[in-house]
Amino acid sequence: MLRYPHFDPVLVSIGPIQIHWYGLMYVIGFVGAWALARLRAERLGLDKDQVGDMIFYGALGVVLGGRLGYALFYGWAEFARDPLWIFRVWEGGMSFHGGLIGVLIAALLFARKHKLAFLQLTDFVAPLVPIGLGAGRLGNFINQELPGRVSNLPWAMDYPKYGPEPRHPSAIYEFLLEGVVLFIVLWWVSRKPRRRGMISGLFLVLYGIFRFSVEFVRRPDPQLGFIAFDWLTMGQLLSLPMILIGVVLIGWSRRQHVDSPVAAPSNAQSAQ
């Protein structure tokens, strides 16, 4: 059994101001996405200011959608008891699926503003997302969130918050799959232009499969337990539509043209 490395959730305290590890992980995700977007900005005909604008839209979508999604899917009872809880994001409690919906809405608004095709934009953004996913999972690990189920595997780890039993380090599994592996695959596949919708569909399929699989060793959310069949979790239930939509999108993309780099924002295709 491995010992959990004790972390103070607060990285730095300066008087009444506290910088939490969890918040820092979000900053790393957004800055990483911004830096990588600049490397390929010419594909959408975006300048540096527009890349920053795109990341700002995405950040709003992640934070607002992620928190509202968590309240809706996982924490409705907590929200009803204490409405101000929804603003205490540093305590954890963000839903990826809610954040995804928020990002898609933000992408639609950004695409319309800059006269870009919606799927052309999501294909561009998809390889940037795993940076934030991986950083977020590290934040979960530091906060002792999302512990795994009890296990006797050699790399099982004791989580002080949850008793002496060794557990799967499920947040680390998700960091490796949703962060490292997903980034490598999407960045490699997107190294050259692909048929429109293909990268977006691949993201949905891979994330959905990774999340669905890890949920088998992740501790079910105690406020929800299993949704059905004594094994289906909320995370799995929300991931199934992602996989289905991703498969449909990949099939649809095979009939689309290959996107070419856009010369300038004014020449981009209309949103669709």
KEKE-3310 file (N, C-alpha, C; in steps of 0.2 Angstrom, whole numbers, plus 5000, padded with zeros to 4 digits):
npx = (5004:5002:5007:4997:5002:5003:4995:4993:4978:4978:4989:4997:4996:4992:4990:4973:4971:4970:4978:4973:4977:4969:4963:4974:4977:4967:4971:4983:4978:4970:4980:4989:4981:4979:4992:4995:4985:4989:5000:4994:4985:4984:4977:4964:4964:4965:4971:4983:4976:4963:4964:4966:4953:4945:4950:4945:4931:4930:4934:4924:4914:4918:4919:4906:4897:4903:4901:4887:4882:4887:4879:4867:4868:4874:4874:4862:4855:4863:4865:4852:4851:4860:4862:4873:4884:4887:4895:4907:4919:4932:4932:4930:4920:4915:4908:4912:4904:4894:4903:4907:4896:4894:4906:4903:4892:4899:4908:4899:4894:4906:4910:4900:4902:4915:4912:4915:4914:4905:4909:4922:4928:4927:4934:4946:4948:4947:4959:4965:4959:4962:4973:4968:4959:4968:4975:4965:4962:4973:4971:4960:4965:4975:4966:4960:4949:4936:4940:4946:4938:4939:4954:4966:4977:4995:4998:4988:4981:4981:4968:4967:4955:4946:4947:4957:4958:4966:4964:4959:4969:4960:4959:4971:4972:4963:4969:4980:4973:4963:4970:4984:4985:4974:4977:4989:4985:4975:4982:4992:4984:4978:4988:4988:4977:4960:4945:4930:4923:4928:4939:4932:4922:4931:4936:4925:4921:4933:4935:4923:4924:4935:4931:4920:4925:4934:4926:4921:4931:4931:4925:4908:4898:4894:4882:4873:4875:4873:4866:4858:4856:4864:4877:4879:4884:4882:4892:4895:4882:4881:4891:4888:4879:4889:4898:4890:4886:4898:4902:4893:4896:4909:4906:4898:4907:4915:4909:4912:4922:4940:4946:4954:4968:4963:4964:4961:4951:4940:4938:4933:4922:4904:4895:4889)
npy = (4994:5011:5027:5041:5056:5070:5085:5102:5110:5124:5133:5145:5158:5174:5186:5189:5183:5169:5156:5143:5126:5120:5130:5135:5125:5126:5138:5134:5126:5134:5144:5135:5130:5142:5145:5134:5136:5148:5143:5137:5146:5151:5142:5145:5158:5167:5181:5186:5193:5188:5175:5176:5181:5170:5160:5166:5166:5152:5150:5156:5147:5135:5137:5142:5133:5121:5122:5125:5113:5104:5107:5104:5090:5083:5090:5095:5094:5100:5113:5117:5118:5127:5140:5149:5141:5137:5147:5144:5139:5135:5125:5113:5103:5102:5099:5090:5087:5097:5108:5105:5107:5121:5126:5122:5131:5143:5142:5142:5155:5162:5158:5163:5177:5178:5174:5160:5142:5132:5118:5118:5126:5119:5108:5113:5117:5106:5098:5106:5105:5093:5098:5106:5097:5087:5094:5098:5086:5083:5093:5088:5076:5082:5088:5077:5072:5063:5049:5032:5015:5003:4993:4980:4981:4984:4997:5004:5016:5024:5035:5048:5055:5046:5034:5020:5010:5004:5012:5013:5025:5035:5047:5050:5040:5046:5058:5053:5046:5055:5067:5065:5054:5057:5070:5067:5059:5067:5078:5073:5067:5079:5085:5088:5095:5089:5080:5089:5090:5077:5077:5083:5073:5062:5066:5066:5053:5046:5053:5049:5035:5033:5040:5032:5020:5022:5025:5012:5009:5020:5028:5028:5043:5049:5055:5051:5038:5022:5024:5015:4997:4993:4996:5006:5023:5041:5048:5038:5037:5050:5050:5041:5047:5055:5046:5040:5051:5056:5045:5045:5058:5056:5047:5055:5065:5059:5061:5074:5089:5092:5103:5118:5129:5145:5160:5173:5181:5187:5179:5168:5154:5155:5153:5137)
npz = (5000:4996:5004:5006:5000:5011:5008:5010:5007:5004:4996:4997:5009:5012:5023:5024:5012:5002:4992:4984:4980:4971:4964:4958:4949:4940:4934:4928:4919:4910:4906:4900:4889:4882:4878:4870:4860:4854:4847:4836:4830:4818:4810:4812:4808:4818:4828:4841:4851:4849:4852:4866:4869:4865:4875:4886:4885:4885:4898:4906:4902:4907:4921:4925:4919:4924:4938:4940:4933:4942:4954:4949:4944:4954:4967:4972:4984:4993:4988:4989:5003:5006:4997:4995:4994:4981:4976:4982:4975:4978:4987:4980:4969:4955:4939:4926:4915:4915:4914:4901:4893:4896:4890:4876:4874:4875:4865:4854:4855:4853:4840:4832:4834:4828:4816:4812:4808:4819:4822:4817:4825:4837:4834:4834:4847:4855:4857:4866:4878:4887:4894:4904:4910:4915:4924:4933:4938:4946:4955:4961:4967:4976:4985:4991:4984:4975:4978:4976:4975:4988:4988:4986:4978:4974:4972:4978:4989:5005:5010:5021:5024:5022:5030:5035:5025:5010:4994:4977:4968:4961:4955:4950:4940:4932:4929:4921:4910:4905:4905:4901:4891:4883:4878:4871:4861:4854:4851:4843:4832:4827:4821:4808:4796:4798:4793:4795:4811:4815:4825:4836:4838:4841:4853:4861:4861:4866:4879:4885:4886:4894:4906:4909:4911:4922:4932:4937:4947:4955:4969:4972:4971:4987:4990:4981:4977:4968:4952:4945:4943:4953:4950:4940:4939:4941:4934:4924:4918:4912:4904:4894:4883:4878:4872:4862:4854:4850:4842:4832:4827:4822:4812:4804:4800:4790:4779:4776:4771:4771:4783:4779:4783:4789:4781:4786:4799:4793:4782:4786:4787:4788:4804:4809)
capx = (5000:5006:5005:4995:5006:4999:4995:4989:4974:4980:4996:5000:4992:4995:4985:4966:4970:4973:4978:4972:4980:4963:4962:4980:4976:4963:4975:4987:4974:4969:4986:4991:4977:4981:4999:4994:4981:4993:5004:4990:4980:4984:4972:4957:4965:4965:4977:4984:4970:4957:4965:4964:4946:4943:4951:4941:4925:4930:4935:4918:4910:4920:4918:4899:4894:4905:4898:4880:4881:4888:4874:4861:4869:4877:4874:4856:4853:4868:4863:4845:4852:4865:4863:4879:4888:4888:4901:4913:4922:4939:4930:4929:4913:4914:4906:4915:4899:4892:4908:4907:4890:4896:4911:4900:4888:4904:4911:4894:4894:4913:4910:4896:4905:4920:4910:4918:4910:4905:4913:4928:4931:4927:4940:4952:4948:4947:4966:4968:4955:4965:4978:4964:4957:4973:4977:4960:4962:4978:4968:4956:4970:4977:4960:4957:4942:4936:4944:4943:4935:4944:4958:4972:4983:5001:4998:4982:4983:4976:4966:4966:4948:4941:4949:4963:4958:4969:4959:4962:4970:4956:4960:4978:4970:4959:4974:4984:4969:4959:4975:4990:4983:4969:4981:4994:4981:4971:4987:4995:4979:4976:4994:4987:4969:4956:4938:4927:4920:4932:4943:4927:4920:4936:4937:4919:4922:4939:4934:4917:4926:4940:4927:4915:4929:4937:4920:4921:4935:4930:4920:4902:4896:4890:4875:4869:4876:4872:4860:4854:4859:4869:4884:4879:4885:4880:4897:4894:4876:4882:4896:4885:4878:4895:4901:4885:4886:4905:4903:4889:4900:4915:4903:4896:4913:4918:4906:4914:4928:4945:4947:4961:4969:4959:4968:4960:4945:4934:4937:4931:4915:4899:4894:4884)
capy = (5000:5018:5032:5047:5062:5075:5091:5107:5113:5131:5134:5151:5162:5181:5189:5185:5180:5162:5154:5136:5122:5118:5136:5135:5120:5130:5143:5130:5123:5140:5146:5130:5130:5148:5144:5129:5139:5152:5139:5135:5151:5153:5138:5149:5165:5171:5184:5184:5195:5184:5169:5177:5181:5163:5157:5170:5163:5145:5150:5157:5141:5130:5138:5143:5127:5116:5123:5124:5106:5100:5108:5100:5083:5080:5093:5099:5095:5105:5119:5119:5119:5133:5143:5152:5136:5137:5151:5142:5134:5132:5119:5108:5102:5104:5094:5090:5087:5103:5112:5104:5111:5128:5127:5122:5137:5148:5141:5144:5162:5165:5156:5168:5183:5179:5171:5153:5137:5129:5112:5120:5129:5114:5104:5117:5118:5099:5096:5110:5103:5089:5101:5108:5091:5084:5099:5098:5079:5084:5096:5083:5072:5086:5089:5071:5071:5057:5043:5026:5010:4999:4989:4977:4982:4986:5004:5006:5021:5026:5042:5050:5057:5040:5028:5017:5005:5007:5013:5015:5032:5036:5054:5049:5036:5050:5062:5049:5045:5061:5072:5064:5050:5061:5075:5065:5056:5072:5083:5069:5066:5085:5089:5091:5096:5083:5081:5093:5086:5071:5078:5084:5066:5058:5069:5064:5045:5044:5055:5045:5028:5034:5041:5027:5014:5023:5025:5006:5009:5026:5028:5032:5049:5046:5058:5048:5030:5020:5026:5009:4990:4992:4998:5012:5029:5047:5049:5034:5039:5056:5049:5037:5051:5058:5041:5040:5057:5056:5040:5048:5064:5053:5044:5061:5068:5055:5064:5082:5091:5093:5110:5121:5135:5151:5166:5179:5180:5189:5174:5161:5152:5156:5148:5132)
capz = (5000:4996:5008:5003:5002:5014:5005:5013:5001:5003:4994:5000:5013:5013:5027:5023:5005:5002:4986:4984:4975:4967:4960:4954:4944:4934:4931:4924:4913:4906:4903:4895:4883:4879:4875:4864:4855:4850:4842:4830:4829:4811:4807:4812:4806:4824:4831:4848:4855:4848:4856:4873:4869:4865:4881:4891:4884:4887:4905:4909:4901:4912:4928:4926:4918:4929:4945:4939:4932:4949:4958:4946:4944:4960:4974:4972:4991:4996:4985:4992:5010:5007:4991:4994:4993:4974:4975:4986:4971:4980:4991:4975:4967:4948:4935:4919:4910:4915:4911:4893:4891:4896:4884:4870:4873:4874:4858:4849:4855:4850:4833:4829:4834:4823:4809:4812:4809:4826:4823:4815:4831:4842:4832:4836:4854:4858:4859:4871:4884:4891:4899:4910:4913:4919:4930:4938:4942:4951:4961:4965:4971:4982:4990:4993:4981:4970:4980:4973:4980:4992:4984:4988:4973:4977:4972:4982:4993:5010:5010:5028:5025:5021:5034:5034:5020:5004:4989:4970:4967:4954:4952:4946:4934:4927:4926:4916:4905:4903:4904:4897:4885:4879:4875:4866:4855:4851:4848:4837:4827:4825:4819:4801:4795:4797:4791:4800:4816:4817:4831:4841:4839:4844:4860:4865:4862:4871:4886:4888:4887:4899:4912:4910:4914:4929:4937:4940:4952:4959:4975:4970:4975:4993:4991:4975:4976:4961:4949:4943:4942:4958:4948:4936:4943:4938:4929:4918:4914:4909:4898:4888:4878:4875:4867:4856:4850:4847:4837:4826:4824:4818:4806:4800:4798:4785:4772:4776:4768:4776:4784:4778:4787:4787:4779:4790:4802:4789:4777:4789:4785:4793:4809:4807)
cpx = (5004:5003:5003:4999:5002:5000:4991:4985:4976:4988:5000:4994:4995:4989:4978:4966:4974:4973:4978:4975:4975:4962:4968:4980:4972:4967:4980:4984:4972:4975:4989:4988:4978:4987:4999:4990:4985:4998:5000:4985:4979:4979:4965:4958:4964:4971:4977:4978:4964:4958:4964:4957:4943:4944:4946:4934:4925:4930:4928:4913:4911:4918:4910:4896:4896:4902:4890:4878:4882:4882:4868:4862:4871:4875:4868:4854:4857:4866:4856:4846:4856:4866:4870:4885:4891:4894:4907:4917:4929:4938:4930:4922:4912:4912:4909:4909:4895:4896:4908:4901:4891:4901:4908:4896:4893:4906:4906:4894:4901:4913:4906:4899:4911:4919:4914:4913:4911:4910:4920:4932:4932:4933:4946:4953:4949:4954:4968:4965:4959:4970:4974:4961:4962:4975:4971:4960:4967:4975:4963:4960:4972:4972:4957:4950:4942:4940:4941:4940:4941:4947:4964:4978:4989:5001:4992:4985:4978:4975:4964:4959:4944:4943:4955:4964:4961:4964:4963:4963:4967:4957:4967:4976:4967:4964:4978:4980:4966:4964:4980:4988:4979:4973:4985:4990:4978:4976:4990:4990:4978:4982:4993:4979:4966:4949:4934:4922:4923:4935:4938:4924:4924:4937:4931:4919:4927:4937:4928:4920:4931:4936:4923:4919:4932:4932:4919:4925:4935:4924:4914:4901:4892:4883:4870:4869:4876:4866:4855:4859:4864:4877:4884:4879:4883:4885:4896:4887:4877:4887:4893:4883:4884:4898:4897:4886:4893:4905:4899:4893:4905:4912:4901:4902:4916:4915:4908:4920:4933:4946:4954:4962:4965:4964:4967:4953:4939:4933:4934:4924:4910:4898:4888:4883)
cpy = (5006:5022:5038:5053:5068:5082:5096:5110:5120:5131:5139:5155:5169:5185:5185:5182:5173:5159:5146:5132:5121:5124:5137:5130:5122:5135:5140:5128:5129:5143:5141:5130:5136:5148:5140:5132:5144:5149:5137:5140:5152:5148:5141:5156:5170:5175:5183:5187:5191:5177:5170:5178:5174:5160:5160:5167:5156:5145:5151:5151:5136:5131:5139:5136:5121:5116:5122:5116:5102:5100:5104:5093:5079:5083:5097:5100:5100:5112:5122:5121:5126:5136:5146:5147:5136:5142:5149:5137:5131:5126:5112:5107:5105:5098:5095:5091:5093:5108:5111:5107:5118:5130:5127:5128:5143:5148:5143:5152:5165:5164:5161:5175:5184:5175:5164:5148:5133:5123:5113:5122:5124:5109:5107:5117:5111:5097:5100:5108:5099:5092:5103:5102:5087:5088:5098:5091:5079:5088:5092:5079:5076:5087:5083:5070:5065:5051:5037:5021:5006:4994:4986:4977:4985:4994:5008:5011:5023:5034:5044:5052:5051:5034:5025:5012:5008:5007:5015:5023:5035:5042:5054:5045:5041:5056:5059:5048:5051:5067:5070:5060:5054:5066:5073:5062:5062:5077:5079:5069:5073:5089:5091:5091:5090:5085:5084:5089:5080:5072:5079:5077:5062:5060:5066:5056:5043:5046:5050:5038:5028:5035:5035:5021:5016:5023:5018:5005:5015:5025:5032:5038:5047:5049:5055:5040:5028:5022:5020:5003:4989:4993:5004:5019:5035:5048:5045:5035:5045:5055:5045:5041:5054:5053:5041:5045:5058:5051:5042:5054:5061:5051:5050:5064:5065:5058:5072:5083:5092:5100:5112:5127:5141:5157:5171:5178:5182:5184:5168:5160:5154:5151:5143:5127)
cpz = (5000:5001:5004:5005:5004:5010:5009:5007:5000:5002:4997:5003:5014:5016:5026:5016:5005:4994:4986:4979:4969:4962:4955:4948:4938:4930:4926:4918:4908:4902:4898:4889:4879:4875:4869:4858:4851:4845:4835:4828:4822:4807:4807:4810:4812:4826:4838:4853:4855:4852:4863:4874:4870:4872:4887:4891:4886:4895:4909:4908:4906:4919:4929:4925:4922:4936:4945:4938:4938:4953:4955:4946:4950:4967:4975:4980:4995:4994:4988:4999:5011:5000:4990:4993:4986:4972:4978:4981:4973:4984:4986:4973:4960:4944:4928:4914:4909:4912:4903:4890:4891:4891:4878:4869:4872:4867:4853:4849:4852:4843:4829:4829:4829:4817:4808:4812:4816:4826:4821:4821:4837:4841:4834:4844:4858:4861:4865:4878:4889:4896:4905:4914:4918:4925:4935:4942:4947:4957:4965:4970:4977:4987:4992:4990:4976:4972:4977:4978:4983:4988:4988:4983:4976:4977:4975:4987:4999:5009:5017:5029:5025:5025:5032:5028:5014:4999:4982:4970:4961:4951:4948:4940:4929:4925:4921:4910:4901:4901:4899:4891:4880:4875:4870:4860:4851:4847:4842:4831:4823:4822:4812:4801:4794:4795:4797:4805:4819:4824:4837:4843:4843:4852:4864:4866:4867:4878:4889:4890:4893:4906:4914:4914:4921:4934:4940:4946:4957:4964:4972:4974:4981:4993:4985:4975:4969:4959:4947:4943:4948:4956:4943:4940:4938:4932:4923:4914:4910:4903:4893:4882:4874:4870:4861:4852:4846:4841:4830:4823:4820:4811:4801:4796:4791:4778:4772:4773:4773:4777:4783:4782:4785:4786:4784:4793:4797:4783:4780:4787:4790:4798:4807:4813)
residu = (MET:LEU:ARG:TYR:PRO:HIS:PHE:ASP:PRO:VAL:LEU:VAL:SER:ILE:GLY:PRO:ILE:GLN:ILE:HIS:TRP:TYR:GLY:LEU:MET:TYR:VAL:ILE:GLY:PHE:VAL:GLY:ALA:TRP:ALA:LEU:ALA:ARG:LEU:ARG:ALA:GLU:ARG:LEU:GLY:LEU:ASP:LYS:ASP:GLN:VAL:GLY:ASP:MET:ILE:PHE:TYR:GLY:ALA:LEU:GLY:VAL:VAL:LEU:GLY:GLY:ARG:LEU:GLY:TYR:ALA:LEU:PHE:TYR:GLY:TRP:ALA:GLU:PHE:ALA:ARG:ASP:PRO:LEU:TRP:ILE:PHE:ARG:VAL:TRP:GLU:GLY:GLY:MET:SER:PHE:HIS:GLY:GLY:LEU:ILE:GLY:VAL:LEU:ILE:ALA:ALA:LEU:LEU:PHE:ALA:ARG:LYS:HIS:LYS:LEU:ALA:PHE:LEU:GLN:LEU:THR:ASP:PHE:VAL:ALA:PRO:LEU:VAL:PRO:ILE:GLY:LEU:GLY:ALA:GLY:ARG:LEU:GLY:ASN:PHE:ILE:ASN:GLN:GLU:LEU:PRO:GLY:ARG:VAL:SER:ASN:LEU:PRO:TRP:ALA:MET:ASP:TYR:PRO:LYS:TYR:GLY:PRO:GLU:PRO:ARG:HIS:PRO:SER:ALA:ILE:TYR:GLU:PHE:LEU:LEU:GLU:GLY:VAL:VAL:LEU:PHE:ILE:VAL:LEU:TRP:TRP:VAL:SER:ARG:LYS:PRO:ARG:ARG:ARG:GLY:MET:ILE:SER:GLY:LEU:PHE:LEU:VAL:LEU:TYR:GLY:ILE:PHE:ARG:PHE:SER:VAL:GLU:PHE:VAL:ARG:ARG:PRO:ASP:PRO:GLN:LEU:GLY:PHE:ILE:ALA:PHE:ASP:TRP:LEU:THR:MET:GLY:GLN:LEU:LEU:SER:LEU:PRO:MET:ILE:LEU:ILE:GLY:VAL:VAL:LEU:ILE:GLY:TRP:SER:ARG:ARG:GLN:HIS:VAL:ASP:SER:PRO:VAL:ALA:ALA:PRO:SER:ASN:ALA:GLN:SER:ALA:GLN)
# end
